[in-house]
Structure formats: structure tokens, C-alpha cells
Amino acid sequence: NLHIVSRTLRCMQRKQPNKLTLGEAIRAKREPQMSLRELARRSGISAAYLSDIERGNRSPGRCVMENIAVALGAPKLAARFVSDRIDFHREQIARLRVGRTK
């Protein structure tokens, strides 16, 4: 299964190999219950934006994250948001620095 292989590779690249990213946690909580489009509708965001969050390409704002957590019935998910957002911005800064050295 390509999804499992992809997730395993991402876990291996992280410092904490067993910790899911915020996007992976959202997807894992969402999939048994509802579709991406349904969660996006309940959260008041577009399906494209939610997809980007789940893939780690975008970091949601606090209000959006709270809306997602409420829609999923997972208040602890919103608490994780703060540490994952810091990690996201660190990665973005690192990518910019690599781009400047070329």
C-alpha cells in the first residue's frame, strides 16, 4: 500500500518516528468517520485547503484548527497544533535557506 510506505518514510525522516504529523493525525481521525469534503464543509474551509493541511503543505491558523478539532470531536488535536505549527515554520525557513545557497 503506497500510503503506508509513504507514511513510514515520513516517520523515518522525523526526529520522533512514532509521532504522526498534524495532517496525518487529522486524516487518521477523519477517515473512519467522514470524507475530506465533509470535514472541510463542517470546518468552514475548502476541501483543497484541508487536503493541503493533511499533506503538510499548509499550516492552519488557530481558528481553523479549532474548527477542525470541533468537527472531528477531538479537542486534543487542537492542542497539538501549536508544536506542529512551530515545526512547520522551521521547515519552511530551512527550505528558504537551502534555496539561497544554490
Secondary structure, 3 states (H helix, E strand, C coil): CHHHHHHHHHHHHCCCCCCCCHHHHHHHHHCCCCCHHHHHHHHCCCHHHHHHHHHCCCCCCHHHHHHHHHHHCCHHHHHHHHHHHHHHHHHHHHHHHHHHHC
